[in-house]
Amino acid sequence: MAPLVTVRDLTLRLPDGADRPHAVEQVSFDLHAGRILCVVGESGSGKSVCAQALMGLLPPQITRAGGEIRFGDHDLLTLDAEAWRDLRGRRIAMIFQEPMTALNPAMRIGRQITEMFEAHDLLTPAERRARALALLAEVGLPEAEPILRAYPHQLSGGQRQRVMIAMALALEPAVLVADEPTTALDVTTQAQILRLIHDLQRRRNMAVLFITHDFGVVSDIADEVVVLEKGLVVEQGAAADVLGRPRHPYTRALLAAVPTLAPRAADVTGAEAFTVSGLAKTYVTRGGWFGRPRVVPAVRGVSFTVRRGETLGLVGESGCGKSTIARLVTRLVKPDAGTIRLGDVDLGTLEGAALRDARRRVQMVFQDPFASLNPRRRVGQAIADGPIAAGIAPDEAHARAERLLALVGLDARAAGRLPHEFSGGQRQRIGIARALAPEPDLLVADEPVSALDVSVQAQVLELFEDIRKRLNLSMLFITHDLKVASRVCDRVAVMYKG
């Protein structure tokens, strides 16, 4: 059967000053109806550029240097804006990586779905609404009426991603491009979304280009695989062959970086450093002028202990209360009940200056290394800010920042650079250095590797383990992935609905 899309010798030039001349070079593959092709590689390998080229969404600084992308009679790299408006959505559609940023926060979900039909001047208003309801039901959202009226922030991550899939399917395209659509989701929601994409693809006989860095996803969904390294295809073939008999060292390294469920041996015998007992937190939100308030018991009677030098894993799905525990433990949120004891101090009862002084003893590594650093502040200053606020002399604080950068595997000269000059993995290392700067007794890591590709994830997990051993540090490691927990945690606590 002839392919729907043919990519031949695709070469895309990067702007002057980039780390290499081409984003991708001499890339070739085919997309067939009823088949899923996974493009795999680390951050910066050129995966998303392939997706953007297929959708006509390349940024202006990336230019064509050779090759073609043929879809029917069209070379997609030569189409003008008007031709793309007719083709995009109707024949080729895309599911974006982060639905919270891809959806318009100021528009209701129903309006965003029906806009797809309006843009192509299809159907009457009543027919558009009926089609939107049918699409939401098709993607597994049976209570469609409330969702049509909702704004994106009122939906869960999995619901938002299903809405994105409904929008992509609205005009029944022949080709679907999915750019890391499950990266930000917990493992159970990820499995549901993968199953949904697979079922819809088979039912509609679509060709799917699936971009991912996760070989676990590849094994679940792929028919064929293309492996990219720094813009070059290093291996491609049937999924069973690439996964079962990888030929290229880069492919084997990516597969080896995928964590397993084999637990490491726990050898912690230190004294209790941190104790939580009977912790509870309920969120109450207003229900509008006439609606009832919405009451969500996020944390209900949670108790645990972390010993000196121990890593306790807190595992569960999105919405189970993990991140609320992190906010409570760091006293970003005040508990409704329970105690948070760090040594002889109950953090849950402190206020004002006493709380500010005690808070330095519990530091946090955030989930998103891109959003957690001030883009206008040089990283050395960002690391030094905490110690300076605690009364350390600026010279000593900056010297400490340079030592911490070396500790997390970065050059001390990086202190003078801005966050955008670093990769995602390097930024997370900077986040770890910043959290260590006040010399805390407890480090809280809230999903610190979920946004990273598998090889960088493995490096950061090794860094956490190395730091724990060298500093004899206590850690609360929050994750939705049991494989990640098995790699760094001595004990695991599983949360479910608070």
N, C-alpha and C positions, 0 to 999 in steps of 0.2 A: 504494500500500500504506500502511495506517495505521501511524504511528510506534509503537514500543514505549514510548518515554518522550517526554513533552511537557513542556518547561519554558517557562512563560509569565510574563513580567513579573516575574521573580524579583528581589526586593530584600531584602538582608540588612543589618541595622543593626550597625555597629561600636560598641564601648563609648565612653563619653564620654572625650574627650581624645585620640582617634585622629586621624590626619592627614586624615581625611575622614569624612563621616557614614555612608557605606554601603560595605560590602565589595564588593558588586555591586549594580547598579541597573538595573531594567527589562531584565534579560537574558532572551532567548527563543531556544530552539533545539529541534530534534527529533532523536531517535535512532531510526534504522531498522535492522531486522534485516539483517545482511549488509553493513552500511556502517560506516565509521570516520569519526567527527567529531573533528577536532583543535581544541582550545582553546589559543590561542597568546597570549603576552604576557610582559612583563617580570615580575620578582619584585615582588609587591605588587599585581599587576593584578587579582587575584581568581580566578585559574585554580583553585587548589587548594581554595578555598572552594566553588566549584561542585561539585568532586568530593566534598568532604565532605558537602555538602547532599544529593547523590544517594545517598550511603551512610548517611545518618543519623548522621554523625560530627562534626557541627558542635560546636565548643567552646561552653560555656554562655554566654559573654559575647557571642557573635554571635547575634542574634535575628532572627526573620522580621519584615519590615516590609511585605511584600506579595508577590503572585504565588503560583504553585503549581508543583509538580513531579508530574505525573500518570504513574503506571505501572499500566496496567490500570484497575481500579476504585479504586485508592488515590491519595490525595494524600500523597506521602511526607513532607511537612513537618508532617503532623498525626498520624503514627503514634506509638503508645506503645512502650515498650521491648520488651514481649512480642511485638508485631506485627513489630518490626524483627528480633528474634531468629529468627523464622520466615522472614522475607524475605531477610535478609542472608546471603550465601553460597549460598543455594539458588537465588534468582532474580536477585540483583544481587551481584557480587563485585568485589574490588579488588586491583590489583597496586600495592604501595607503592613509593615512590621509592628507599629505601635498605634493601635486604634484610638487611643486617647488624643494623640496629636493629629491623626488623619481625619477624625470626625470634627465637625464644626461645633465648638462648645456652646454657641449661642443659638443653635437651631435644634428643634425637636427631631427625633429619629425619623418619624414619618415623613417630615418635610425633606430630609436628606435623601431618603430612598426615592420618593416621587420626583425629586429633582432630576434623577437619571432619565426619566421618561420625558420630562419637560425639555431637557437639553437637546433631545433628538426629536421633539415635537411629535410624541407618540401618545395615544390613548387620551380619553377624556379624564377630567379630574376624578370622577367616581371610579373609573376603571383603574386609574393609577393607585388609588387608595386600596381597592380590592386586590390589586396585584401586589402591593406592599405587604398586606396582611398574609397573602399566600406565600410570599417569599420568606417572611419571618417564620411561618409554620414549617416551611421546607428545611430551614436551617436549624430546626429544633427549638424554636421559641414559641410554644403553643399559646401562651398568654400574650397575644400580639397587640391587642388594643392598648393596654397600659404602656407597652414598650413604644408604640407609635407616638404616644403623648410625652414620653420621657425625654430628658436631655441626656447626653452621653455620661455626665458625671453621676447620674442616678443608676447606672447599670454597672454590673461587675465586669472584670476584664474579659471573662469568657463570653458574656453577653455582647459586649462591644465588638469582639472579634467576629461573632456570628452575624452581627449587623453589617460589618464590613464585607463578609462573604455574601450576604444577601444583596448588598449594593453591587458587588462585582458580578453577580449572576443575573441581575435585573434584566439585561437585554440579551440574555442567552448567548454569550460569546462562545466562539470556537476555541479560543486560547485563553487560558488563565495563568497569570503570573503571580506567584505567592512568594513575597520577599520576607523571609524569617517570620512567618505569621504566628509562631507559637513560642518565640523566645521569652516573652515576658510572662508566660502563663505557668501555673503550677502543673505538676505532672499529670494529675487526673484530668484537669481541664485541657491540657495539651493532647492527651489521648483522645478525648472527645472531639476536639477540633480536627485532629488528623483523620479520625474515622469519618467525620462529616465530609471533609474535602475529598477523601477517597471515594465515599459512596456517591457524592454528587458528580464527581468526575466520571465514574463508571456509568451512572444513570444518564448523563447528558453526553457521553462520549467525547469529552473535551480533551484537548492536549494541555498538559500542565507543566510549567517550568517552576520548580520548587527550589528556592534559595535557602540554604541552611548551613550552619557550622557543626551540626549535631549528627553524628553517625547513628545515634539511637533513632532519630527521626528518619534517617535514610533507610534503615533496616525495616521500619514500619510501613513505608509508603512508596519507595522508589521502584521503578522498573529498570531504568538506566541511571548511571551516575557519571558525572564529569567532575574531576578533581582539579581545582585551580590552585596554583602557587605563584604568587606575585605576578598575576596576569597571564601565566602560561598554563596550558593543559598538560598535566603530568601523567594523568591516567584517566581512561574512560572505558565504559563497557557496561554489561549487564550488572545489575545490583548484586546478584549472588556471586559473581566473579570478583568484583571490586572488594566486597566485604569479606568474602571467604578466602580469596587468593590474591591479596594486594601485591602488586609488583614493584611499585615505586616506594623508595624510603620515606618520602613525605606522607604518602597515604598510610603506610604502616605506623608512622609517628602519630598521626591524627587518631588512628584507631587505638593505639596504646595509651593515649591521653584520656580516653573515655573512662571515667571512674566505674568501679564495680561495687557490688554489694558486700564484698568480703571485708569484714570489720578489722580494724587494727587492734592490737593488744593494748588494753588500758593498764597503766602502771602507776596510777596516781594514789599517793598515800598521805598527801598533805592535809593540814587542818582545814576546817570549814572557813571559807573566805567570804562567802556571800550567801544569804538565806532569804528566800521569799516565802511567806506563809499567809494563806487565806486571801490572796490578792483578788480584788474584784473591781471591775470598771464597767459601767453601763452608760452608753451614749443615748441622749434624748434629743431629737431634732424636731423642729416645729413642723406641723402638718398643714400650714397655710391658714387662711382666715377661718375656714370651717372644718378642716380636716383634723383628725386626731394626731397628737404627737407620735412620732415613730420612736419606739424604744428598742434598742439593740444591746443585749447583755454580751459585751465583747469578751470579757474575762470573768470567769465564775469560780472562785475558790481555788486559785492556782497556788501550789506550793512546790518549791524545789530548792536544792542546795548545790552550790558550786564550790569545790575544794580549791585550795591553792595549787596552781599549776595544772588545773583540769579544764577540759573543754566539754561543756554540756551542749548537746545539739537540741534545738527546739524545732520540731518538724510538724508540718501540717499543710492543708490546702489554703488557698486564698480565702480570707474571711474567717479563719479559725481563731484569730486573736493573737497570732505571733508578733506582728508589728506593734500591736497595742502593748504587749508585754515589754517590748523594747522601749517604747515611750515611757512606760511606767517605771521601769528599772532605771532609766536615765533621768527620770523626773521631769521630762518634757510634758507629762500629763500627771495630774494628781490622782491617786487611787481613791475609790469610794470606800474601800475597806482593805484590811490586811497590813502586813508589815514588810518592809524592804530593808533588811539589815546588812550593812557593810561593816564588818567588825562590830564595834560597840554602838554604831550610829544607825538610827532608823531614818532612812532617807524619806520615807513616806510622810513624816511629820514635820520636816524642816521647811522653813520659809526664809525669804529675804537673803541677807548676807550669809547666814549659816548654810543655806542651800547652795548658794553660788560657790562657797568654799568647798563643800563636800562633793559637788557635781564633778569637779576635776578628777575625782577618784574613779569615776565611771565614764568611760569614753566610748564613742560609737563610730563604726565604719559603716557608711551608708550604701544602699543598694546600687545607686546610679553614679558611677564615677564622673559622668559628664555634667550632671546637675548639682553635685554636692560641692564642687569647687567654684569659687568666685572667678569668673572668666577674666576679670580686670586686675586680679591680685596675683603677684608672682608667688610661685609655690613656696619659696623659702619664707616669705612673709606670712603666708597662710599657715605654715607649720609653726612659726614662731609666735603667732598671735596668742595662742592658749597660754604658754608659759609667761609671756609678757603680762597678760591680764592677771596672772596669778602672782605677779610681783617679781619675776625674774628679770634681771638686767637685759636690755635688748641685745647687747653683744653676746652674752652667754646664750640667750634664746636662739639667736641666729646660728651660733656654733653648734648648738644642740640640733637644730634643723638639718645642718649639713651632715652631722653624724647619723641622724635617723635616715636621711636619704641613702647614705651608704649602707645602713643596716637593711633597708628594703631592696637593695640591689640597684640603686640609681647613682649616677655620678653626682658628687657634691656640687658641681658646677650647674646642675639642673635647677638649683635654688633661684637663679636669676631669670628663669623662663616662665612663660604664661601657660595655663592649662591646655590651651588648644594646640600647643606644640608637642603634646604627648599622645601616645596611643591609649586606648581604653585600659589595657592592663597596667601601663605605667601610671595612669591617673589613679587607678585603684591602689597601687603601691604608695602613691603620694597621700591618699586618704588614710591609709594605715599609718604612715609616718606621722600625719597630723594627729591621729587619735592617740599615738604613743607619746607625743610630745609632753603632755602634762604628767607623765609617769603614773598612769592609772593603776588601780588594784584590779579592776574588772574591765575587760574589753567586750563590748557588745557589737557583733557583726551581723547586720540585718541584710540577708540575701546578698552577700558581698561579691559573689561570682556569677549570679544569674544572668548578668548582661554581657558576660565574656565568652569568647569562643573556647572550645574544649582545651586546646593546648595552653592558652593563656590562663584559663581556669586552673589547670593542673599546676602551673607555676605559682599562682597566687595561693592555692591551697598548701603547697609545699612551704611557701613563705610564712603562712599562719602557723604551721606546725613548728617551723624553725624558731620563730619568735617566741612561741609558747615555751619551748624548751630552754632557750637562751635566757629569757627574762623571768622564767617560772611564773608566767602570767595566767590568771584565771580568765576564761572566755565563755561567753554565751553566744553560741553560733546558731543563727536563725536561718532556716532553709526549707524549701518545699521538696527537696530532692534527697531521698535516703542514700543514694549513691555518694553524693557529696558529703553527707553526714558521716557515712562509714569511713571516709578517708581521713577526717580530721577530729572526730569526736570520740571521747572516752565513754560517755554515756549519752543516751538519747531519750528525750521526753516527747511524746506525740500528743498534739493538741487536736481537738475536734469540737467545733461549735463552742469555743470559749473554755 
